Amino acid sequence: MILGVCDWLGSKFSTDPLVFRIIFVVLALAYGTGIGLYLILWIIKAISK
Protein backbone atom coordinates (compact mmCIF):
# COMPACT_ATOMS: atom_id res chain seq x y z
CA MET A 1 0.00 0.00 0.00
CA ILE A 2 1.30 3.45 0.79
CA LEU A 3 3.54 3.27 3.84
CA GLY A 4 5.21 -0.11 3.35
CA VAL A 5 3.57 -1.84 6.30
CA CYS A 6 2.52 -4.90 4.31
CA ASP A 7 6.02 -5.38 2.91
CA TRP A 8 7.43 -4.99 6.42
CA LEU A 9 5.01 -7.56 7.83
CA GLY A 10 5.70 -9.89 4.93
CA SER A 11 9.41 -9.81 5.65
CA LYS A 12 8.82 -10.29 9.39
CA PHE A 13 6.63 -13.36 8.86
CA SER A 14 8.34 -14.65 5.67
CA THR A 15 5.04 -14.37 3.81
CA ASP A 16 3.86 -12.72 0.64
CA PRO A 17 2.82 -9.11 1.40
CA LEU A 18 -0.29 -9.64 -0.72
CA VAL A 19 -1.76 -11.71 2.13
CA PHE A 20 -1.50 -8.76 4.49
CA ARG A 21 -2.87 -6.35 1.89
CA ILE A 22 -5.96 -8.53 1.48
CA ILE A 23 -6.40 -8.76 5.25
CA PHE A 24 -6.19 -4.96 5.67
CA VAL A 25 -8.68 -4.34 2.84
CA VAL A 26 -11.17 -6.86 4.24
CA LEU A 27 -10.86 -5.37 7.74
CA ALA A 28 -11.25 -1.85 6.39
CA LEU A 29 -14.34 -2.70 4.38
CA ALA A 30 -16.00 -5.00 6.90
CA TYR A 31 -15.27 -3.40 10.25
CA GLY A 32 -13.36 -0.19 9.59
CA THR A 33 -10.52 -1.33 11.83
CA GLY A 34 -8.05 -2.02 9.04
CA ILE A 35 -7.17 1.64 8.62
CA GLY A 36 -6.48 2.22 12.30
CA LEU A 37 -4.51 -1.01 12.59
CA TYR A 38 -2.48 -0.06 9.53
CA LEU A 39 -1.58 3.32 11.03
CA ILE A 40 -0.65 1.79 14.38
CA LEU A 41 1.61 -0.73 12.65
CA TRP A 42 3.17 2.08 10.60
CA ILE A 43 4.07 3.90 13.81
CA ILE A 44 5.55 0.71 15.27
CA LYS A 45 7.52 0.18 12.06
CA ALA A 46 8.85 3.74 12.16
CA ILE A 47 9.89 3.47 15.81
CA SER A 48 11.58 0.08 15.40
CA LYS A 49 14.01 1.31 12.75
Order of alpha helices (4+ residues) and beta strands (2+ residues): alpha-alpha-alpha
